[in-house]
Amino acid sequence: MSIGLYVHVPFCVRKCSYCDFVSVPREDGPVLRYLRALHGEMEMRAADLSPEDRTVDTIYIGGGTPTCLSGEDLAGILEGIFSRFNVAGGAEITVEANPGTVDGDKLASLKRAGANRLSLGLQACHPGLLNTLGRIHSYPEAEASFREARRAGFGNINVDLIFGIPGQTPEQWRQCLEAAVSLGPDHISAYGLQLEEGTPLYTMVRDGTLDPCPEDLEAEMYLYLMDTLAGHGYVHYEVSNFALPGRFCRHNLRYWQNRAYLGLGPAAHSCLGGRRSANEPSLGGYLEKLEAGLAPSCREEDTGPETEMSETVFLGLRLIEGLDVEGFRERFGKSIDDVYPGRIDRLAGLGLIERAGSRLRLTRRGLMLGNAVFAEFI
């Protein structure tokens, strides 16, 4: 059995105003401790896996901002993975990068170390919106980073975009999509902004400093996104993800198909052999455990058939092609209608889901109300 491998790098130059992921400012001392601990966790986790379960066919290094580390440090992480796991030939190896933290030398170093896919955090194209999000780069710097990545040999590049930003207009969103498409990325991830409690942006909206984007305007932006990218040849394959043919993100597909993955680093999650686990959520807690020779997990549990069925349904419905209901029956020995009696017909009656052959999928209306549909199966 092959698995996916996720590595969380918990450092940033500066935390963005909307981000609630585990990250701290980059400092040399904590970085050195983290790298030692991470390699220790790699050794520990690889030893716990049987040889046949140690094959990795997707690797994703995320954060935080992985590229605020040096090219040498990032290459060392990849070398550590290759030395401890059986990395399949043709494995998809993604590294997240932010404009302003990469240059030609670092990108070339990543490519030499085995990375073959880059995910670049553009997020927005207008100075005022980038400032609202707390980003450290300008859009011209983002364009320059993209072109540097192409020159370094990256033939598979994703760009991240955000819509529904406070103060964002439909015209700004149109201009941003036009600018992003003109770069020629292979994949585009576009997310409606989520205001997460505890973040500066959430506080500003709560206190009235900023007005949130109206829901109907955000829905308008999402519809425009779908239609525009389809017109440029991008396949809409997941609620928030679009790709040129053959460029779907294989690592993220593993999550949406509810298949096995191993997470390394603080706050990383794993799903292996019917068990879920989560690492210590803080960098300090993660370092303390590994420096004491202990596994960094803070929570482990058996998923159980009910949880596994629930997750298979709502994750599968995130895919535009939908959930394979025959595959569900083969996997669990029950039909989805028996497990969730009456629920499918009710959601179909509301125009939120539809049956298409052996698949159950969100309608166009359902895509905009996806969370309400997913909640029916949790």
C-alpha positions in Angstrom: 0.0 0.0 0.0 1.3 3.4 -0.9 0.7 6.5 1.4 0.9 10.2 1.0 3.4 12.2 3.2 2.7 15.7 4.6 5.4 17.7 6.3 4.4 20.8 8.2 7.0 23.7 8.4 5.7 26.0 11.2 7.7 29.1 10.3 6.8 32.4 8.5 8.4 35.7 7.9 5.2 37.2 9.3 1.9 35.6 10.0 -0.9 36.7 7.7 -3.9 38.4 9.2 -6.3 35.6 8.1 -4.2 32.6 9.0 -5.0 30.2 11.8 -2.5 27.5 10.9 0.3 26.7 13.3 3.2 29.1 12.5 5.7 31.3 14.3 8.3 33.8 13.1 11.4 32.3 11.7 14.4 32.4 14.0 17.6 30.4 13.6 17.5 28.6 17.1 14.0 27.2 16.8 14.6 26.3 13.1 17.6 24.1 14.1 15.7 22.4 16.9 12.8 21.8 14.5 14.9 20.3 11.8 16.6 17.9 14.3 13.2 17.0 15.7 11.6 16.5 12.3 14.4 14.1 11.2 13.9 12.2 14.5 10.2 11.9 13.8 10.9 10.7 10.3 13.1 8.0 11.7 10.5 7.0 14.4 7.5 6.9 12.0 9.3 5.0 9.3 10.4 2.4 11.8 6.8 2.0 12.8 5.6 1.2 9.3 6.0 -2.2 7.7 8.2 -2.2 4.6 5.2 -2.5 2.3 3.5 0.4 3.9 6.6 2.6 3.7 6.1 3.5 0.0 5.3 7.1 -0.6 3.8 8.3 -3.9 2.9 11.9 -3.0 4.8 14.3 -0.8 3.6 17.8 0.3 5.7 20.2 2.3 3.4 22.9 3.6 3.1 25.5 6.4 3.6 28.1 7.5 5.9 29.2 4.7 8.4 26.3 3.9 10.4 28.6 1.7 11.3 30.9 4.5 13.8 28.1 5.3 17.1 28.0 3.3 17.4 26.0 0.2 19.9 23.8 2.0 17.4 23.1 4.9 14.6 22.3 2.4 16.8 20.0 0.4 17.8 18.3 3.7 14.1 17.6 4.5 13.6 16.0 1.1 16.9 14.0 1.5 15.7 12.8 4.9 12.4 11.5 3.3 14.2 9.8 0.5 16.6 8.0 2.9 13.9 6.8 5.2 10.9 6.0 3.0 10.5 4.3 -0.4 9.6 7.2 -2.6 7.9 5.8 -5.7 9.2 6.7 -9.1 7.1 9.5 -10.6 6.0 10.6 -7.1 4.4 14.0 -7.0 6.5 16.2 -4.7 5.0 19.6 -3.9 6.5 22.5 -1.9 4.5 25.5 -0.8 6.2 28.8 -1.5 5.4 32.5 -0.9 6.6 35.3 -3.2 9.3 37.2 -1.4 10.9 34.1 0.0 12.2 32.4 -3.1 14.9 33.3 -5.7 16.4 31.4 -8.6 19.1 29.7 -6.4 16.6 28.4 -3.8 14.2 27.2 -6.5 17.0 25.4 -8.4 18.0 23.8 -5.1 14.5 22.5 -4.5 14.3 21.1 -8.1 17.7 19.3 -7.7 16.5 17.8 -4.4 13.5 16.2 -6.1 10.6 18.7 -5.9 8.6 18.7 -9.1 5.5 20.8 -8.1 5.3 24.3 -6.6 2.3 25.9 -4.9 2.7 29.6 -5.0 0.7 31.8 -2.6 -0.4 34.8 -4.8 -3.8 35.3 -2.9 -4.6 38.7 -4.4 -3.4 41.1 -7.1 -4.2 44.5 -5.7 -2.0 46.3 -3.1 -4.9 47.2 -0.8 -6.2 43.7 -0.7 -2.7 42.2 -0.1 -2.3 44.6 2.8 -5.7 43.6 4.2 -4.6 40.0 4.1 -1.2 40.9 5.8 0.9 39.5 2.9 4.5 40.6 2.6 4.7 40.7 -1.2 3.5 42.8 -4.0 1.8 41.4 -7.1 4.9 42.2 -9.3 7.0 40.2 -6.9 4.5 37.3 -7.2 4.8 37.4 -11.0 8.6 37.5 -10.8 8.6 34.4 -8.4 6.4 32.5 -10.8 8.7 33.2 -13.8 11.7 32.3 -11.7 10.1 28.9 -10.9 9.5 28.3 -14.6 13.2 29.1 -15.3 14.2 26.7 -12.5 12.4 23.9 -14.4 9.1 23.6 -12.5 6.6 22.4 -15.1 3.8 22.0 -12.6 2.9 25.2 -10.7 -0.2 25.9 -8.7 -1.2 29.4 -7.6 -3.5 30.1 -4.6 -6.1 32.9 -4.8 -8.6 34.2 -2.3 -12.0 35.9 -3.0 -14.5 37.4 -0.7 -11.9 39.7 0.9 -13.3 42.7 2.9 -13.5 45.6 0.4 -12.9 43.4 -2.7 -15.0 44.4 -5.7 -16.1 42.2 -8.6 -13.9 44.2 -10.9 -10.8 43.6 -8.8 -11.6 39.8 -8.7 -12.0 39.9 -12.5 -8.7 41.6 -12.9 -7.0 39.2 -10.5 -8.2 36.1 -12.3 -7.2 37.6 -15.7 -3.7 38.4 -14.3 -3.3 34.9 -12.7 -4.5 33.1 -15.9 -2.1 35.1 -18.0 0.8 33.6 -16.1 -0.2 30.2 -17.4 -0.3 28.2 -14.1 -1.0 24.5 -14.4 -3.4 24.5 -11.4 -5.4 27.2 -9.6 -6.7 26.9 -6.0 -9.3 29.6 -5.3 -10.8 29.9 -1.8 -13.6 32.0 -0.4 -12.0 33.8 2.6 -12.8 32.1 5.9 -12.8 34.4 8.9 -11.3 32.3 11.6 -11.8 33.2 15.3 -8.6 34.5 16.9 -7.1 35.9 13.8 -6.5 39.7 13.4 -8.8 39.8 10.4 -11.6 38.1 12.3 -11.2 40.7 15.1 -11.2 43.6 12.7 -14.5 42.4 11.2 -16.0 41.6 14.6 -15.1 45.1 15.9 -16.4 46.9 12.8 -13.1 48.1 11.5 -13.7 46.2 8.3 -17.0 45.2 6.7 -17.2 41.5 5.6 -17.8 40.7 2.0 -21.6 40.2 1.5 -22.6 36.5 0.9 -24.3 37.3 -2.4 -21.2 39.1 -3.7 -19.0 36.2 -2.7 -21.4 33.8 -4.5 -21.2 36.0 -7.6 -17.4 35.9 -7.4 -17.5 32.1 -7.2 -19.8 31.7 -10.2 -17.5 34.0 -12.2 -14.5 32.0 -11.1 -16.1 28.7 -12.4 -17.2 30.2 -15.7 -14.0 32.1 -16.4 -11.6 29.2 -15.7 -13.7 26.8 -17.7 -13.3 29.2 -20.6 -9.5 29.0 -20.3 -9.4 25.2 -20.4 -9.2 24.5 -16.6 -11.0 21.5 -15.3 -13.0 22.2 -12.2 -12.4 19.0 -10.3 -12.9 19.9 -6.6 -15.0 22.6 -4.9 -12.0 25.1 -4.8 -9.6 23.5 -7.3 -9.1 23.8 -11.0 -6.4 22.3 -13.2 -5.3 21.8 -16.8 -5.9 18.3 -18.0 -3.5 15.9 -16.3 -2.5 18.4 -13.6 -4.9 17.5 -10.7 -3.1 17.6 -7.3 -2.6 13.9 -6.6 -1.7 14.5 -2.9 -5.0 16.4 -2.2 -7.0 13.8 -4.1 -5.7 11.3 -1.6 -7.4 13.3 1.2 -10.7 13.7 -0.7 -10.7 10.0 -1.6 -10.1 9.2 2.1 -6.9 7.2 1.5 -3.9 6.7 3.8 -1.5 9.5 4.7 1.2 10.3 7.2 1.7 13.7 8.7 5.0 15.0 10.2 5.7 18.2 12.1 3.7 20.1 14.7 -0.1 19.9 14.3 0.2 17.4 11.4 -2.5 14.7 11.2 -2.2 11.1 10.0 -4.7 8.5 8.8 -3.2 5.0 8.7 -4.6 1.5 9.1 -8.0 2.7 10.4 -6.5 5.0 13.0 -6.2 8.8 13.1 -3.6 10.7 15.0 -2.6 14.3 15.5 0.7 15.7 16.6 1.2 18.3 19.3 -0.3 21.5 18.0 2.4 23.9 19.3 6.0 24.0 18.1 7.2 23.9 21.8 5.2 20.8 22.7 6.3 19.1 19.5 10.0 19.8 20.2 9.8 18.8 23.9 8.4 15.4 23.1 10.8 14.5 20.4 13.8 15.9 22.4 12.7 13.5 25.2 12.7 10.6 22.8 8.9 10.4 22.7 6.5 10.3 19.8 4.9 13.7 19.2 1.3 12.5 19.0 -1.2 14.1 21.3 -4.3 12.3 20.1 -5.0 8.9 18.6 -8.2 7.1 17.9 -9.8 4.3 15.8 -11.9 5.8 13.1 -14.6 3.2 13.2 -16.9 2.3 10.3 -19.4 5.1 11.0 -16.7 7.8 10.9 -15.0 6.3 7.9 -18.3 6.2 6.0 -19.2 9.8 7.0 -15.8 11.1 5.9 -15.9 9.1 2.7 -19.2 10.7 1.7 -18.6 14.4 2.6 -15.0 14.3 1.2 -16.1 12.5 -1.9 -18.8 15.1 -2.5 -16.1 17.8 -2.6 -15.0 16.3 -5.9 -16.9 17.6 -9.0 -17.3 14.1 -10.4 -18.8 13.2 -7.0 -18.9 10.1 -4.9 -18.7 6.7 -6.5 -21.7 5.0 -4.8 -20.8 1.6 -6.1 -17.3 2.0 -4.7 -18.9 3.0 -1.4 -21.0 -0.2 -1.4 -17.9 -2.3 -2.2 -15.8 -0.7 0.5 -18.4 -0.8 3.3 -20.8 -3.6 2.3 -23.8 -1.2 2.5 -25.5 1.2 0.1 -25.3 4.9 0.8 -29.1 5.0 0.8 -29.2 2.3 3.6 -26.7 4.2 5.7 -28.4 7.6 5.2 -32.1 6.7 4.6 -34.1 9.5 3.0 -31.2 12.0 3.2 -30.1 11.7 -0.5 -33.7 12.2 -1.8 -34.3 15.2 0.5 -31.1 16.9 -0.7 -31.9 16.1 -4.3 -35.4 17.6 -3.8 -33.7 20.8 -2.6 -31.6 20.9 -5.8 -28.3 20.5 -3.9 -27.2 17.0 -5.1 -27.9 14.8 -8.1 -27.3 11.3 -9.3 -25.2 10.9 -12.4 -24.9 7.2 -13.3 -23.0 5.5 -10.4 -22.1 8.9 -8.9 -23.6 11.3 -6.4 -22.5 14.8 -6.9 -23.2 18.4 -6.0 -25.3 20.5 -8.3 -24.1 24.0 -9.3 -26.3 25.4 -6.5 -25.0 22.7 -4.2 -21.4 23.9 -4.9 -22.2 27.3 -3.4 -24.0 25.6 -0.4 -21.5 22.8 0.0 -21.0 23.1 3.8 -24.7 22.7 4.4 -24.7 19.5 2.4 -21.5 18.1 4.0 -23.1 18.8 7.5 -25.8 16.3 6.6 -23.3 13.5 6.7 -21.2 14.4 9.7 
